[in-house]
Amino acid sequence: MASKMKRRSRARELALQTLYQVDLTRETERANIDAFLDEQDAEDEPREFARSLVHGTLEHKEEIDGTIAEVTQNWAISRMAVIDRNVLRLAAHELLHRDDIPPKVSVNEAIEIGKRFSTTNSGAFINGILDKIMNQHRPAGADEQSEAAAEEEDA
């Protein structure tokens, strides 16, 4: 279990690096995004999980950005630090579109990645926004599905 968690954490870091790259270069061509991921020094499993997170996040980017903007009210997403913005996008994608990942895992991972790669205040900032998304926008019944998925992972 610990090694799987470590691989997932590494995959989220790869996904963040890729989303950061996409944000700065405006490169949205799937083949180029895949090529960037393939160039990263990572095992196959984390790379493939990162790939699914990146493509899912980009596929739902407008909806995710709208959700983030709705809960932040006084914060324009374009004014957020690039790292924070992409950590939020990644975690919001997990919360809204990935029933196989427990919400608490998505939030905790996002907080840790934010602290590691952004500012000391990023953890609290990310936590506050994701908590609102989790409480206001999670589909009904999604938490039960996530808990079942987590139990299957533990087995």
Secondary structure, DSSP 8 states (H G I E B T S, - for coil): -HHHHHHHHHHHHHHHHHHHHHHHH----HHHHHHHHHHS---HHHHHHHHHHHHHHHHTHHHHHHHHHHHHSS--GGGS-HHHHHHHHHHHHHHHH-TTS-HHHHHHHHHHHHHHHS-TTHHHHHHHHHHHHHHHHS-TTHHHHHHHHHHHHH-
